Amino acid sequence: MKKVVTFGEVMLRLSTPGFARFVQTTSLNVNFGGGEANVAAALAYLGIPASHVTRFPDNDWGYAAAAAYRRYGVETQDIVYGGDRIGTYFLETGAMMRASRIIYDRTNSAFAQLDPKELDWEHILADAQWFHFTGIAPAISEGAAQACRDAIAVANRMGITVSADVNSRKNLWKWGSTAAEVMTELTAGCDVIVCGKGDAEELFDITPNTQEKGFISVCRQIQEKFPRVKKIINTKRGSLSASHNTLQGRCWNGEDLVQTMTHEMVPMVDRIGGGDAFLAGFIYGQIQGFSDQKSIDFATAASALKHSIEGDFNLASVSEIETVMSGDTSGRLSR
């Protein structure tokens, strides 16, 4: 089976134990995570060959991060090394009515200093069937944005499916170009995107018209603007508290809107990486030849399960996801 290749920054995740606040903790738990790399880890855990491409500092933190992904089967041979530091984020997990909080420390990271000439995409994508990135990667630096352009151009030429979580993070775009400028260009080369109404308005100046339901209207306009985009997926999250969310998935395939059941997630363990688990589940379903309905059902169940798992990676098996898909959310003891 050909592999899925992902590209983006991986960060050191330092989180307070349990539900401790920053001001009271005396220790931090160490993990690693990044939107695109989380997709690779989830797919590798599901048995799909996956490789992540990034730039790490040439020091112990860079080696530790690469090892963390290899542990779960992600190929790391195309990672490049250089620079002095790994981007870092600090996580305080909320509970009940107290929201979770994240503090970023990623300026001048090794990934931000990436020279796109360091990456030979013809070689990297030689045995790939799918390439994935998010809107966060090109936001980090001009070099990372150019690397995305290069990868998409090669993937399009080689007939490789390209997906993106357009993921508008306007506060990250500090290198000169705007999110709308760059993401409009990059999205034109995508086959599958994760996009909601808010991102569509902010990035593409697309808002619902009055003739159709909001999401369908937005999807039709996206496909008019980007003829290559075949499928648009996203999740609808309900937040009753930091510990209790609901989740529903939906997919527009150009003709029909398919939606899932609504999953109750309570009490949540860790919501970081839920969107990445969703996309990984959808990619898995499409590679396996599932229908769009089954793919989005699998994706949403995978995302719901991720909320029960600590860390950025979705370490859920196919059988566990299928159990949730069937409607069995009892969590009965398995012996």
DAPEZI-V707962 format. One record per residue. N is the residue number from 1. RES is the residue in one letter. PSI is psi as a letter, one per 40 degrees, with the letter a starting at -180 (none if undefined). D_LAST is the distance of its C-alpha to the last C-alpha in Angstrom with 1 decimal. Layout:
n	res	psi	d_last
N	RES	PSI	D_LAST
N	RES	PSI	D_LAST
This chain:
n	res	psi	d_last
1	M	h	32.7
2	K	i	35.0
3	K	i	33.7
4	V	h	33.7
5	V	h	36.0
6	T	i	35.9
7	F	h	38.7
8	G	i	38.9
9	E	h	38.9
10	V	h	36.0
11	M	i	36.2
12	L	h	35.2
13	R	h	33.0
14	L	h	33.6
15	S	i	31.7
16	T	i	31.9
17	P	i	28.9
18	G	b	27.0
19	F	f	29.6
20	A	i	32.6
21	R	i	35.9
22	F	d	38.1
23	V	e	40.7
24	Q	e	38.4
25	T	i	36.1
26	T	e	37.0
27	S	i	34.5
28	L	h	33.1
29	N	i	29.9
30	V	h	30.7
31	N	i	29.2
32	F	i	31.0
33	G	i	31.2
34	G	i	33.6
35	G	d	33.5
36	E	d	34.1
37	A	d	32.1
38	N	d	29.0
39	V	d	29.4
40	A	d	29.5
41	A	d	26.4
42	A	d	24.4
43	L	d	25.8
44	A	d	25.3
45	Y	d	21.6
46	L	e	21.5
47	G	e	23.4
48	I	h	26.9
49	P	h	29.5
50	A	i	30.8
51	S	h	33.6
52	H	i	34.9
53	V	h	38.6
54	T	a	39.9
55	R	h	42.3
56	F	i	41.1
57	P	i	43.4
58	D	g	44.2
59	N	a	42.7
60	D	d	39.5
61	W	d	38.1
62	G	d	38.6
63	Y	d	37.0
64	A	d	34.0
65	A	d	33.5
66	A	d	33.8
67	A	d	31.3
68	A	d	28.7
69	Y	d	28.9
70	R	d	28.9
71	R	d	25.7
72	Y	e	24.0
73	G	e	26.2
74	V	h	29.2
75	E	h	32.5
76	T	e	35.1
77	Q	e	38.1
78	D	e	40.2
79	I	h	39.9
80	V	i	43.4
81	Y	i	44.2
82	G	i	47.0
83	G	i	48.0
84	D	d	47.2
85	R	i	44.4
86	I	h	41.1
87	G	i	40.8
88	T	i	38.9
89	Y	i	37.4
90	F	h	36.4
91	L	h	33.7
92	E	h	33.6
93	T	h	30.6
94	G	i	31.8
95	A	i	30.4
96	M	b	31.6
97	M	e	35.2
98	R	h	35.6
99	A	i	35.3
100	S	i	33.8
101	R	i	36.6
102	I	h	37.2
103	I	h	40.2
104	Y	i	41.1
105	D	g	43.1
106	R	e	43.6
107	T	h	47.4
108	N	f	48.7
109	S	i	45.3
110	A	d	45.2
111	F	d	44.1
112	A	d	46.9
113	Q	e	49.3
114	L	h	48.1
115	D	h	51.0
116	P	d	50.1
117	K	e	52.0
118	E	e	49.3
119	L	h	47.0
120	D	g	47.8
121	W	d	46.1
122	E	d	47.4
123	H	d	45.5
124	I	d	42.4
125	L	e	42.0
126	A	d	43.1
127	D	f	39.7
128	A	i	38.3
129	Q	e	37.5
130	W	h	36.9
131	F	h	38.4
132	H	h	37.2
133	F	i	38.8
134	T	i	39.2
135	G	e	42.3
136	I	d	41.5
137	A	d	42.4
138	P	e	46.0
139	A	d	46.5
140	I	d	46.2
141	S	i	49.4
142	E	d	51.9
143	G	d	50.7
144	A	d	47.1
145	A	d	48.5
146	Q	d	50.6
147	A	d	47.7
148	C	d	45.9
149	R	d	49.1
150	D	d	49.3
151	A	d	45.7
152	I	d	46.1
153	A	d	49.4
154	V	d	48.0
155	A	d	44.9
156	N	d	47.1
157	R	d	49.5
158	M	e	46.7
159	G	f	45.1
160	I	h	41.9
161	T	h	40.1
162	V	h	40.6
163	S	i	38.5
164	A	h	39.1
165	D	h	37.8
166	V	d	41.4
167	N	g	40.2
168	S	h	43.6
169	R	g	43.8
170	K	d	47.6
171	N	e	47.7
172	L	d	46.7
173	W	g	49.6
174	K	e	52.3
175	W	e	53.7
176	G	d	56.2
177	S	i	54.9
178	T	i	53.1
179	A	d	49.7
180	A	d	51.4
181	E	d	53.6
182	V	d	51.0
183	M	d	48.1
184	T	d	50.5
185	E	d	51.4
186	L	d	47.9
187	T	d	46.4
188	A	d	49.1
189	G	e	47.3
190	C	i	43.8
191	D	d	42.1
192	V	h	39.2
193	I	i	39.4
194	V	h	37.4
195	C	h	40.1
196	G	a	40.5
197	K	d	43.8
198	G	d	44.4
199	D	d	44.2
200	A	d	46.3
201	E	d	49.0
202	E	d	49.0
203	L	d	48.9
204	F	e	50.6
205	D	f	52.7
206	I	h	50.9
207	T	i	50.6
208	P	i	49.8
209	N	a	52.8
210	T	e	53.6
211	Q	d	53.1
212	E	i	49.3
213	K	i	46.1
214	G	d	45.8
215	F	d	43.0
216	I	d	44.3
217	S	d	47.8
218	V	d	46.7
219	C	d	44.9
220	R	d	47.9
221	Q	d	50.1
222	I	d	47.9
223	Q	d	48.0
224	E	d	51.8
225	K	d	52.1
226	F	g	49.7
227	P	d	50.0
228	R	d	47.5
229	V	h	44.6
230	K	d	42.7
231	K	h	39.7
232	I	h	39.3
233	I	i	36.0
234	N	i	35.0
235	T	i	32.8
236	K	h	34.0
237	R	h	32.5
238	G	h	33.0
239	S	g	33.0
240	L	d	32.8
241	S	i	32.3
242	A	d	31.1
243	S	e	27.6
244	H	h	27.6
245	N	i	28.5
246	T	i	28.4
247	L	h	28.5
248	Q	h	30.0
249	G	i	30.9
250	R	i	34.0
251	C	h	35.8
252	W	h	39.4
253	N	e	40.3
254	G	e	44.0
255	E	d	44.0
256	D	i	41.1
257	L	h	39.0
258	V	h	35.3
259	Q	i	33.1
260	T	i	29.5
261	M	i	27.9
262	T	h	27.9
263	H	h	24.8
264	E	h	24.5
265	M	h	23.3
266	V	h	23.2
267	P	h	22.9
268	M	i	23.4
269	V	d	22.5
270	D	h	24.9
271	R	e	27.0
272	I	h	28.8
273	G	e	28.2
274	G	d	27.2
275	G	d	30.2
276	D	d	29.6
277	A	d	26.0
278	F	d	27.7
279	L	d	30.3
280	A	d	28.0
281	G	d	26.0
282	F	d	29.3
283	I	d	30.6
284	Y	d	27.4
285	G	d	28.0
286	Q	d	31.7
287	I	d	31.3
288	Q	e	28.9
289	G	e	31.6
290	F	i	29.8
291	S	i	32.2
292	D	d	33.2
293	Q	d	31.3
294	K	d	28.0
295	S	d	28.7
296	I	d	29.3
297	D	d	26.3
298	F	d	24.1
299	A	d	26.1
300	T	d	25.8
301	A	d	22.1
302	A	d	21.8
303	S	d	24.2
304	A	d	22.4
305	L	d	19.2
306	K	d	21.4
307	H	e	22.5
308	S	e	19.1
309	I	h	19.5
310	E	i	22.0
311	G	i	24.8
312	D	d	26.7
313	F	i	24.4
314	N	g	21.9
315	L	f	18.9
316	A	h	17.1
317	S	i	16.1
318	V	d	17.7
319	S	d	14.6
320	E	d	13.9
321	I	d	17.6
322	E	d	17.8
323	T	d	15.3
324	V	d	17.6
325	M	d	20.6
326	S	e	19.6
327	G	e	20.0
328	D	h	16.4
329	T	f	16.6
330	S	d	14.6
331	G	f	12.1
332	R	i	9.5
333	L	h	6.4
334	S	h	3.8
335	R	none	0.0
